[in-house]
Amino acid sequence: MIDAERCTYRVQWSQEDEQFLGTVAEFPSLSWAADSSSEAFAGIRSVVVDVLADMAGADAGEGSRLVGPEGG
């Protein structure tokens, strides 16, 4: 399992969004926008920790069951 401490993070200024964007190389679809570079880093790292916890739960058979609009 990947450890959030060992992921490759990047924070850069987005001219388009006028905010800092935090990204992580191991999960290219994830990002976090914030007004400061430190907030962008903390945000993306927090998202990675949550994703890894979800993945670990799914691997252990603890994933949540999706319920449709009819309750099933």
C-alpha positions, -999 to 999 in steps of 0.1 A, spaced: 0 0 0 12 35 -8 21 57 22 9 94 20 43 105 33 61 89 4 40 104 -24 52 131 -48 34 164 -42 35 195 -63 21 230 -55 20 256 -82 2 289 -89 -27 286 -113 -31 318 -133 -65 305 -146 -79 298 -111 -59 326 -93 -51 301 -66 -24 276 -57 -31 241 -68 -18 210 -50 -14 178 -70 1 144 -64 19 123 -90 6 90 -78 -31 102 -82 -32 125 -112 -69 130 -110 -67 146 -75 -60 182 -68 -67 209 -42 -70 246 -47 -63 272 -20 -53 308 -14 -18 299 -1 8 273 -10 8 258 25 -30 254 24 -28 237 -10 -2 213 2 -21 205 34 -53 200 14 -40 177 -12 -22 156 14 -54 153 34 -72 141 3 -45 115 -3 -47 103 33 -85 99 29 -82 81 -5 -56 57 9 -78 50 39 -107 42 16 -85 20 -5 -73 1 26 -109 -4 37 -119 -17 3 -90 -41 3 -101 -54 37 -137 -58 26 -149 -28 46 -159 -7 16 -192 11 19 -222 -3 -1 -236 21 -27 -273 26 -24 -294 38 -54 -323 62 -53 -347 33 -46 -327 22 -16 -312 -8 -32 
